[in-house]
Amino acid sequence: METLSKLPARALEYYINVRRWKTHLEFFNLEVVFLNRLIKEHFLQSSGEDRINRLTELGSKLSILVNEKHHIIGLLDQQLRNLELLAEDLLSEGLDELSEKQADLECRMTDLIHQYREVKKELYNIIEGILDDRKLSVN
């Protein structure tokens, strides 16, 4: 971390943001695993055909998002390496090139999080409907 203190303020901000995004993606992974398990073990078998189709479609969307997450993690790792090399004066790229990459990463993260929230919102609505139906059938 001592080496990182040599970074210009803007590059240090990039480093902090990339580390924060990696943390968000680690939690994203935990959450997706949990949601998939919840769907498979508790909701697929007790849903109507329409809901099963919708849950399956949303599961596919989650898989696509997970693939995108893997791609983004690779880009984040590369950005971290470049920032560390910049701190050690070993990077041939300048801060302008890193700024372009940082802007691209920010767009990718924003898009991923937005898409993921939309899928989760739909999943939660379906699950809520299933739980309401269960409550009605018990009463």
VMD Tcl script that draws the C-alpha trace (Angstrom):
set ca {
  {0.00 0.00 0.00}
  {2.98 2.28 0.56}
  {3.68 2.21 -3.17}
  {0.10 3.25 -3.90}
  {0.61 6.46 -1.96}
  {2.84 7.52 -4.87}
  {-0.14 7.52 -7.22}
  {-1.62 10.80 -8.39}
  {-4.91 11.56 -6.65}
  {-7.01 10.64 -9.68}
  {-5.24 7.28 -10.09}
  {-5.65 6.55 -6.38}
  {-9.36 7.25 -6.73}
  {-9.46 4.77 -9.64}
  {-7.71 2.17 -7.50}
  {-10.18 2.62 -4.64}
  {-13.16 2.39 -7.01}
  {-11.86 -0.76 -8.69}
  {-11.34 -2.43 -5.31}
  {-14.87 -1.41 -4.25}
  {-16.33 -2.80 -7.50}
  {-14.52 -6.09 -6.97}
  {-16.11 -6.32 -3.52}
  {-19.53 -5.65 -5.03}
  {-18.96 -8.41 -7.58}
  {-17.91 -10.87 -4.88}
  {-21.21 -10.23 -3.09}
  {-23.04 -10.41 -6.43}
  {-21.65 -13.93 -6.81}
  {-22.88 -15.01 -3.37}
  {-26.28 -13.54 -4.03}
  {-26.69 -15.21 -7.44}
  {-25.76 -18.62 -6.01}
  {-28.33 -18.11 -3.25}
  {-31.06 -16.97 -5.65}
  {-30.47 -19.91 -7.98}
  {-30.64 -22.35 -5.08}
  {-33.77 -20.71 -3.72}
  {-35.48 -20.92 -7.10}
  {-34.48 -24.53 -7.79}
  {-35.15 -25.95 -4.34}
  {-38.22 -24.01 -3.26}
  {-40.08 -22.41 -6.13}
  {-39.71 -24.26 -9.44}
  {-41.56 -27.39 -8.40}
  {-44.42 -25.49 -6.74}
  {-45.11 -23.00 -9.51}
  {-47.50 -22.97 -12.43}
  {-46.25 -23.37 -15.98}
  {-46.17 -19.63 -16.65}
  {-44.12 -18.98 -13.54}
  {-41.79 -21.90 -14.27}
  {-41.14 -20.52 -17.74}
  {-40.55 -17.03 -16.37}
  {-38.26 -18.32 -13.59}
  {-36.29 -20.35 -16.14}
  {-35.96 -17.29 -18.37}
  {-34.76 -15.19 -15.44}
  {-32.30 -17.94 -14.49}
  {-30.88 -17.72 -18.02}
  {-30.56 -13.95 -17.67}
  {-28.70 -14.48 -14.40}
  {-26.29 -16.84 -16.19}
  {-25.60 -14.20 -18.81}
  {-24.95 -11.63 -16.08}
  {-22.59 -14.03 -14.30}
  {-20.61 -14.44 -17.53}
  {-20.43 -10.67 -17.89}
  {-19.31 -10.44 -14.25}
  {-16.41 -12.81 -14.99}
  {-15.38 -10.66 -17.94}
  {-15.56 -7.49 -15.84}
  {-13.50 -9.05 -13.05}
  {-10.75 -9.76 -15.57}
  {-10.83 -6.13 -16.68}
  {-10.81 -4.92 -13.07}
  {-7.81 -7.11 -12.27}
  {-5.96 -5.70 -15.26}
  {-6.78 -2.15 -14.20}
  {-5.50 -2.86 -10.69}
  {-2.26 -4.27 -12.11}
  {-1.84 -1.24 -14.34}
  {-2.44 1.15 -11.45}
  {0.11 -0.72 -9.33}
  {2.61 -0.55 -12.19}
  {1.89 3.16 -12.54}
  {2.68 3.62 -8.85}
  {6.03 1.91 -9.43}
  {6.74 3.95 -12.60}
  {6.74 0.72 -14.63}
  {3.72 1.38 -16.85}
  {4.17 2.50 -20.42}
  {0.58 3.76 -20.58}
  {-0.27 7.17 -19.26}
  {-3.00 8.24 -16.92}
  {-5.17 9.28 -19.89}
  {-5.32 5.69 -21.16}
  {-6.14 4.46 -17.66}
  {-8.86 7.11 -17.44}
  {-10.47 5.76 -20.61}
  {-10.37 2.24 -19.23}
  {-11.78 3.46 -15.92}
  {-14.70 5.16 -17.68}
  {-15.39 1.94 -19.60}
  {-15.29 -0.06 -16.36}
  {-17.68 2.35 -14.69}
  {-20.14 1.99 -17.57}
  {-19.86 -1.80 -17.48}
  {-20.41 -1.90 -13.72}
  {-23.38 0.46 -13.93}
  {-24.97 -1.63 -16.71}
  {-24.37 -4.91 -14.89}
  {-25.82 -3.65 -11.63}
  {-28.82 -2.13 -13.40}
  {-29.58 -5.34 -15.31}
  {-29.09 -7.44 -12.19}
  {-31.48 -5.27 -10.17}
  {-34.11 -5.59 -12.90}
  {-33.81 -9.40 -12.88}
  {-33.95 -9.47 -9.07}
  {-37.01 -7.24 -9.05}
  {-38.81 -9.64 -11.39}
  {-37.68 -12.66 -9.36}
  {-38.90 -11.08 -6.15}
  {-42.28 -10.29 -7.71}
  {-42.70 -13.88 -8.87}
  {-41.59 -15.28 -5.51}
  {-43.93 -12.92 -3.70}
  {-46.81 -14.17 -5.88}
  {-45.90 -17.78 -5.12}
  {-45.77 -17.07 -1.39}
  {-49.15 -15.29 -1.56}
  {-50.64 -18.30 -3.38}
  {-49.26 -20.65 -0.73}
  {-50.73 -18.51 2.02}
  {-54.16 -18.59 0.29}
  {-54.05 -22.37 -0.18}
  {-53.21 -22.89 3.51}
  {-56.15 -20.74 4.66}
}
mol new
graphics top color blue
foreach p $ca { graphics top sphere $p radius 0.5 }
foreach p [lrange $ca 0 end-1] q [lrange $ca 1 end] { graphics top cylinder $p $q radius 0.2 }
display resetview
